[in-house]
Amino acid sequence: MVCVEESDGRWIAHVPDLPGCFVTRENREQAIQAIPGEVEAYFAWCEGHGMRVSGLSGPMVVAEVIRTWESEDGYEVNAFFASDRPPLIKDELPQFKLLLAATRADLLHGVDGLDQDDLTREFPGERWPIAGILMHVARAEWWYLDRIALAFPNSKLPGEPFECLAKVREYTLANLPALAKRTGIATLSGETWSARKVLRRTLWHERDHTEHIRKLRARLL
């Protein structure tokens, strides 16, 4: 099963049965057509991080296609798929813990060896330097948790990117059992959230920006 969303001018195709497996393209058909290759790459990625993932059964069917839309207060509302609705199962939590560890390892590897000048260098056409992207990843993860009333106070977020990343991720991991107990959904600013969507977007967001950082790092040379 494939779920596709249009977000910020891009099309993102997700495979709900493989958390963190997605592909981004400029148009919908390109994203859908790229999924089989991305699934193979996802299996290789999992294996590279010491994870075993079972194969998918049956054909890849597009189950949902959702466009983002702007709420009355100007907020961009992102997709809530039917696959986001089921509550997390306790037996799934160890796998999510491994996936979160893998995405974080990739992110930190992407900035390994960069000095402060590299981290704070401004790039033409980019909203943030690499340090800003790291802070954005940390704050977004916190914000996802806040959507379902599970975040600590915003005032407790560290101002240093690596400290913020570490604190938010430590908190996320410690609260995985609490996520599994969140069986309902919440709607804020017109967007619907669930515990499963929080993890889907956390994994997607970190992997997406890890690739973003990889491209910026190449521009440092």
WOZI-V654220 format. One record per backbone hydrogen bond with DSSP energy under -0.5 kcal/mol. CO is the residue of the C=O (numbers start at 1). NH is the residue of the N-H. E is the energy in kcal/mol with one decimal. If there is no record, write none. Layout:
# WOZI-V654220
co=CO nh=NH e=E
co=CO nh=NH e=E
This chain:
# WOZI-V654220
co=2 nh=63 e=-2.8
co=2 nh=64 e=-1.0
co=3 nh=14 e=-3.5
co=4 nh=66 e=-2.7
co=5 nh=7 e=-0.6
co=5 nh=12 e=-3.2
co=6 nh=68 e=-1.6
co=7 nh=10 e=-1.9
co=10 nh=7 e=-3.1
co=10 nh=12 e=-0.5
co=11 nh=25 e=-2.5
co=12 nh=5 e=-2.7
co=12 nh=14 e=-0.6
co=13 nh=23 e=-1.7
co=14 nh=3 e=-2.4
co=14 nh=16 e=-0.6
co=15 nh=18 e=-2.3
co=18 nh=21 e=-2.4
co=20 nh=22 e=-0.7
co=21 nh=15 e=-2.1
co=23 nh=13 e=-2.7
co=25 nh=11 e=-2.8
co=27 nh=31 e=-1.9
co=28 nh=32 e=-2.4
co=29 nh=33 e=-2.7
co=30 nh=34 e=-1.4
co=31 nh=35 e=-0.5
co=32 nh=35 e=-1.2
co=34 nh=38 e=-1.8
co=35 nh=39 e=-2.7
co=36 nh=40 e=-1.8
co=37 nh=41 e=-2.0
co=38 nh=42 e=-2.4
co=39 nh=43 e=-2.3
co=40 nh=44 e=-2.0
co=41 nh=45 e=-2.5
co=42 nh=46 e=-2.8
co=43 nh=47 e=-2.4
co=44 nh=48 e=-2.3
co=45 nh=49 e=-1.0
co=46 nh=49 e=-0.8
co=46 nh=51 e=-3.0
co=47 nh=50 e=-1.8
co=51 nh=53 e=-0.5
co=59 nh=61 e=-0.9
co=61 nh=2 e=-2.8
co=61 nh=63 e=-0.8
co=64 nh=4 e=-2.8
co=66 nh=6 e=-2.3
co=69 nh=71 e=-0.5
co=69 nh=77 e=-3.5
co=71 nh=74 e=-2.0
co=75 nh=71 e=-3.0
co=75 nh=77 e=-0.7
co=76 nh=78 e=-0.5
co=77 nh=69 e=-1.2
co=81 nh=84 e=-1.7
co=82 nh=85 e=-1.3
co=82 nh=86 e=-0.6
co=84 nh=197 e=-0.5
co=89 nh=92 e=-2.2
co=89 nh=93 e=-0.7
co=90 nh=93 e=-1.2
co=92 nh=95 e=-0.5
co=92 nh=96 e=-2.0
co=93 nh=97 e=-2.5
co=94 nh=98 e=-1.8
co=95 nh=99 e=-2.4
co=96 nh=100 e=-2.6
co=97 nh=101 e=-1.8
co=98 nh=102 e=-2.1
co=99 nh=103 e=-2.5
co=100 nh=104 e=-1.9
co=101 nh=105 e=-2.2
co=102 nh=106 e=-2.1
co=103 nh=107 e=-2.1
co=104 nh=108 e=-2.6
co=105 nh=109 e=-2.2
co=106 nh=110 e=-1.8
co=107 nh=111 e=-0.7
co=108 nh=111 e=-0.8
co=108 nh=112 e=-0.6
co=109 nh=112 e=-0.8
co=111 nh=114 e=-1.9
co=115 nh=119 e=-2.4
co=116 nh=120 e=-1.8
co=117 nh=121 e=-0.7
co=118 nh=121 e=-0.7
co=119 nh=131 e=-3.1
co=123 nh=126 e=-2.2
co=129 nh=133 e=-1.8
co=130 nh=134 e=-2.3
co=131 nh=135 e=-2.1
co=132 nh=136 e=-2.3
co=133 nh=137 e=-2.6
co=134 nh=138 e=-2.1
co=135 nh=139 e=-2.9
co=136 nh=140 e=-2.5
co=137 nh=141 e=-1.9
co=138 nh=142 e=-2.0
co=139 nh=143 e=-2.6
co=140 nh=144 e=-2.6
co=141 nh=145 e=-1.8
co=142 nh=146 e=-2.0
co=143 nh=147 e=-1.4
co=144 nh=148 e=-0.6
co=145 nh=148 e=-1.1
co=145 nh=150 e=-2.2
co=146 nh=149 e=-1.9
co=153 nh=156 e=-2.0
co=154 nh=157 e=-1.9
co=160 nh=164 e=-2.7
co=161 nh=165 e=-2.8
co=162 nh=166 e=-2.2
co=163 nh=167 e=-2.6
co=164 nh=168 e=-2.5
co=165 nh=169 e=-2.2
co=166 nh=170 e=-2.4
co=167 nh=171 e=-2.0
co=168 nh=172 e=-2.6
co=169 nh=173 e=-2.7
co=170 nh=174 e=-2.1
co=171 nh=175 e=-1.5
co=173 nh=176 e=-1.2
co=175 nh=179 e=-2.2
co=176 nh=180 e=-1.9
co=177 nh=181 e=-0.8
co=178 nh=182 e=-0.6
co=179 nh=182 e=-1.3
co=181 nh=183 e=-1.4
co=182 nh=195 e=-0.5
co=186 nh=193 e=-3.3
co=188 nh=191 e=-2.4
co=191 nh=188 e=-2.4
co=193 nh=186 e=-2.3
co=194 nh=198 e=-2.1
co=195 nh=199 e=-1.8
co=196 nh=200 e=-2.3
co=197 nh=201 e=-2.8
co=198 nh=202 e=-2.0
co=199 nh=203 e=-2.5
co=200 nh=204 e=-2.5
co=201 nh=205 e=-2.8
co=202 nh=206 e=-2.0
co=203 nh=207 e=-2.1
co=204 nh=208 e=-2.7
co=205 nh=209 e=-2.2
co=206 nh=210 e=-1.6
co=207 nh=211 e=-1.7
co=208 nh=212 e=-1.6
co=209 nh=213 e=-2.6
co=210 nh=214 e=-2.0
co=211 nh=215 e=-1.9
co=212 nh=216 e=-1.9
co=213 nh=217 e=-3.0
co=214 nh=218 e=-1.5
co=215 nh=219 e=-0.7
co=216 nh=219 e=-0.9
co=216 nh=220 e=-0.5
co=217 nh=220 e=-1.4
co=218 nh=221 e=-0.7
